């Protein structure tokens, strides 16, 4: 059985945050109840689109993968169902985090980008826990422990901060604007 869609957008070869940006623009033009297909090749799009859809109050119907293309299916919610997209309130700038690192403060930095992104450049003390496995990978951390969450642009890390807060973590900070504009030291593997 084929899934009937009202609109399809091509987000192949685009990295975070562009699949979300294009999805958001397309959803705004849909009527409530209509289905959007988003085709992406970025593995991070799985967690990104699920997270954005949930935070915006729409319905993530599912995903099919074939030959490296992720076909995401979303349903636009009725205005009575939609909720205002939320943004995690606790943030820190790249520069302020870099200053803390230069003072040799003991910090727990979690990088929620995909493993390939992490390997090509990350903060020296960062721990890699991709967004898609974040919920199951947090057992090692105390719920009161300060956590600094970073991604490429601050979008994925914002959703990660919201998820961690929902899971009961009390001191979660989003690093903005993230690795895309980080000027401090990095490590590559």
C-alpha positions as CSV (number, residue, x, y, z in Angstrom):
1,X,0.0,0.0,0.0
2,X,1.3,3.4,-0.9
3,X,1.0,6.4,1.4
4,X,-0.9,9.3,-0.2
5,X,0.9,12.6,0.4
6,X,-0.3,16.2,-0.3
7,X,3.2,17.7,-0.7
8,X,6.7,16.4,-1.0
9,X,9.9,18.4,-0.3
10,X,13.4,17.5,-1.2
11,X,15.9,18.0,1.6
12,X,18.5,15.5,0.4
13,X,22.1,16.6,0.8
14,X,21.1,19.2,3.3
15,X,22.4,19.3,6.9
16,X,20.8,20.6,10.1
17,X,19.0,22.9,10.4
18,X,18.0,23.1,6.7
19,X,15.6,20.0,6.6
20,X,13.7,21.5,9.6
21,X,13.7,25.0,8.0
22,X,12.2,23.6,4.7
23,X,9.8,21.4,6.6
24,X,8.5,24.3,8.7
25,X,8.0,26.4,5.6
26,X,6.1,23.6,3.8
27,X,3.9,22.8,6.8
28,X,2.9,26.5,7.1
29,X,1.4,26.2,3.5
30,X,-0.5,23.0,4.2
31,X,-4.1,22.7,5.3
32,X,-4.8,21.0,8.6
33,X,-4.9,17.2,8.1
34,X,-2.7,17.2,5.0
35,X,0.4,15.0,4.9
36,X,3.9,16.1,4.0
37,X,6.7,13.9,2.8
38,X,10.2,15.1,3.6
39,X,13.1,13.3,1.8
40,X,16.4,13.7,3.5
41,X,19.8,12.0,3.5
42,X,21.1,13.4,6.8
43,X,20.8,10.7,9.4
44,X,20.2,13.4,12.0
45,X,17.0,14.3,10.2
46,X,15.3,11.3,12.0
47,X,15.6,12.7,15.5
48,X,15.4,16.3,14.2
49,X,12.1,15.9,12.4
50,X,10.6,13.8,15.1
51,X,11.6,16.4,17.7
52,X,10.4,19.4,15.8
53,X,7.1,17.8,14.9
54,X,6.4,17.0,18.5
55,X,7.4,20.4,19.8
56,X,5.3,22.2,17.1
57,X,2.3,20.0,17.9
58,X,2.0,18.2,14.5
59,X,2.0,14.5,14.0
60,X,5.0,12.5,13.0
61,X,3.5,9.5,11.1
62,X,6.7,7.6,10.5
63,X,9.8,7.1,8.3
64,X,10.8,4.7,5.6
65,X,14.5,4.4,4.5
66,X,15.6,3.2,1.2
67,X,19.1,3.4,-0.2
68,X,20.2,6.1,2.2
69,X,17.1,8.3,1.7
70,X,14.9,8.9,4.7
71,X,11.3,9.5,3.7
72,X,9.6,11.2,6.7
73,X,5.8,11.6,6.8
74,X,4.2,14.3,8.9
75,X,0.6,15.4,9.3
76,X,-0.3,19.1,9.9
77,X,-2.3,19.5,13.1
78,X,-5.6,21.4,13.3
79,X,-5.0,24.9,14.8
80,X,-6.8,23.7,17.9
81,X,-4.3,20.8,18.2
82,X,-1.1,22.9,17.4
83,X,1.0,24.2,20.2
84,X,3.4,27.1,20.2
85,X,6.9,25.8,19.4
86,X,9.0,26.0,22.5
87,X,12.6,27.1,23.0
88,X,14.7,26.0,25.9
89,X,15.3,29.1,28.1
90,X,18.8,28.3,29.6
91,X,21.5,29.1,27.0
92,X,25.2,30.0,26.9
93,X,27.2,31.6,24.1
94,X,30.1,29.8,22.5
95,X,32.4,32.5,23.9
96,X,31.1,32.1,27.5
97,X,31.6,28.4,27.3
98,X,35.0,28.8,25.8
99,X,35.9,31.1,28.7
100,X,34.8,28.4,31.2
101,X,36.9,25.9,29.4
102,X,39.9,28.2,29.5
103,X,39.5,28.5,33.2
104,X,39.7,24.6,33.3
105,X,36.3,24.4,34.9
106,X,35.1,20.8,35.1
107,X,32.2,20.8,32.6
108,X,30.0,18.0,31.2
109,X,29.5,18.8,27.5
110,X,27.3,16.5,25.5
111,X,27.5,16.7,21.7
112,X,24.2,15.5,20.2
113,X,25.4,15.5,16.5
114,X,25.7,12.3,14.6
115,X,28.9,10.3,15.1
116,X,30.4,11.3,11.7
117,X,29.9,15.0,12.5
118,X,31.5,14.5,15.9
119,X,34.6,12.7,14.5
120,X,35.4,15.5,12.1
121,X,35.6,18.1,14.9
122,X,34.4,18.4,18.4
123,X,35.2,20.1,21.7
124,X,38.1,18.4,23.4
125,X,36.1,17.3,26.5
126,X,32.8,16.6,24.7
127,X,31.0,13.3,25.0
128,X,29.2,12.1,21.9
129,X,25.6,11.0,22.4
130,X,23.7,11.5,19.2
131,X,20.1,12.9,19.5
132,X,18.6,9.7,18.3
133,X,20.0,7.7,21.2
134,X,20.1,10.5,23.8
135,X,17.2,9.3,25.9
136,X,18.7,5.9,26.5
137,X,22.3,7.2,26.9
138,X,21.8,9.4,29.9
139,X,21.9,6.9,32.7
140,X,25.5,7.8,33.6
141,X,24.6,11.4,34.5
142,X,23.1,12.7,37.7
143,X,19.9,14.7,37.3
144,X,21.3,17.6,39.2
145,X,24.6,17.7,37.3
146,X,25.1,20.8,35.1
147,X,25.0,19.7,31.4
148,X,26.0,21.8,28.4
149,X,24.4,20.5,25.2
150,X,26.0,21.4,21.8
151,X,25.2,20.6,18.1
152,X,26.1,22.2,14.8
153,X,23.7,25.2,15.0
154,X,21.8,25.1,18.3
155,X,18.6,23.6,16.9
156,X,19.2,19.9,17.7
157,X,20.7,20.8,21.0
158,X,17.6,22.9,21.8
159,X,15.4,19.9,21.3
160,X,17.8,17.8,23.3
161,X,17.7,20.3,26.2
162,X,13.9,20.1,26.1
163,X,13.9,16.3,26.1
164,X,16.4,16.2,29.0
165,X,14.3,18.6,31.0
166,X,11.3,16.5,30.4
167,X,13.3,13.5,31.7
168,X,14.0,15.3,34.9
169,X,17.4,16.8,34.4
170,X,17.4,20.1,36.3
171,X,20.5,22.0,35.0
172,X,20.6,21.8,31.2
173,X,22.1,24.5,29.0
174,X,22.0,24.9,25.3
175,X,25.3,26.1,23.6
176,X,24.6,28.8,21.0
177,X,25.3,29.1,18.1
178,X,27.1,25.7,18.3
179,X,29.9,24.1,16.4
180,X,29.2,25.9,13.1
181,X,30.7,29.0,14.7
182,X,33.0,27.6,17.3
183,X,36.4,29.4,17.3
184,X,38.0,27.6,20.2
185,X,40.1,24.4,20.1
186,X,38.7,21.3,18.6
187,X,39.8,17.7,18.3
188,X,39.4,15.4,15.2
189,X,39.6,11.7,15.2
